[in-house]
């Protein structure tokens, strides 16, 4: 099935947006300041190691937010987003020297008369970091 969303027609399988976001330790500190989440696993290698983690992790909500905002230009009006949900599958490890890249591909998963389901594939270091990441979007 295909449907019109604004001036474009979309069909199941269409890629509507994609991007790669580079995260650094500075990105994590800035996000911590904005969100109020100063958990040390997001900036301290010593603490991350002490609690059994493989390294400093990006905030889950930061990863989730980066994924959905990939759709900003395509969606246009944020009121069109009806629902968004993910399952966290793997953490994004942010190396002190090289950071981490998060890749997002937004593909049409389903289309009905009044909305579309956009499936987000979100990966970092060749691993899926958000599973079942889906956004329900009303047609314009």
N, C-alpha and C positions, 0 to 999 in steps of 0.2 A: 504494500500500500504506500502511496505517497500523499503528501498534503502540502498545502501552501502555508508558509510561515513568513508573513510580510511579503516581500517581493520575490522570495525564493521558494522553489518547490524542493522538499526534502523527501528522501526515500530511505528505507531501512538500509543500513550499511554505509550511508554517506558520512564522511568525516566533515564535521562542521567547524572544528577548531583544533589547534594543537600548538603546543609550545614547550620549551624547556626553560626551567628556572634554575639558576645557580644559587645555592645557599652557601653562606659562609658562617663562621662563628659570630661575626658581627650581625648577620641577619637574625640569628637566634637571640642575641642580646637585645636587638631592637624589638623583636617580637615579644620578648619577655617584658620589656618596658611597656609596650602597648597593651598586653593582655594581663599583666600582673602575675604571670606564671614564672616565678624565679627558681623553680626546682633546679637543683644543681646538676642533675643529669643532662640538662640542656646546655651546660657550658663548662663543666669540670670533668676532665678525663679521669682524675683521681677518684672522684665520687662515682662516676659511671662504672669504673673498674671495680670499686669497692662493693657495689651492689650487684655485680655479676653481668653488667652490660658489656657489649663488645666495643663501645665507645660512646661519645656524646651523641645524643639523639635530637633530631628536630622535633619540635612540639607537634603532637598529632593534629591539633586544631590548625596549626600553620600549614601543614601538608594538606589538610582537608580544604582550607581556604584557598590555597594556591590552585588546587585542582578545579574547584567550581568557578573561580574567577577567570579561568581560561575561556569560559563561555561569554564573558562580558560583552564583547563586541557583537558576537552572533546573536545573543539574546536581546541586546539593546536595552529594553526596559526591565529592570530587576524584578518588577512586580509580576512578570511572566513566569518566574520560577515558583512552582507550586510546592515542590518537595525536593529534598536532597538528603541522601543517606549514604553511608559508607560502612565498610567493615575494615578495621585496621588489621593488616596481615603481617607486615614486616616494618620495622622502624627504618627511618631515613638516618643513616649514620653520616655525620658531618665531620670530616677530617679537619684538624686544625690548620693544616697547610693547604690542602687542595679543595676543601669544601665538599659539596655534593651537588649533583645535577638531578632534578626531578623532571621527568618527562610526562606530559599529559597529552592524550589523544582522546578527543570527544567524538563519538560515533553514534549515529541515530540507531537506537535499538528497537524502537517500536513507534508506530504512528497511528493515531486515531483521529476522529473527526475534529476534536477540540484540543488535543495535546500531543506531545511527543515525549518519548523517554530517551534521554541521552545517556549512553553508557560511557563512563570515563575509564580509560586504562591509564593507571598511574604507576610509574616505575622509577626506580633509582638503583644504580649499580646492577642493572639487568635483573632486578627482582620486583615483583608486584608488591607495592607498599599499601595500596588501598584496594580491597576486594569489594565486589558488588557495589561499586561507586556509581550511583544512578541519580539523575536529575530529571524530574518531571517538569516540562515547560509547556505553558499554554501557547497556542498559536496566536500570532499577532492579529 
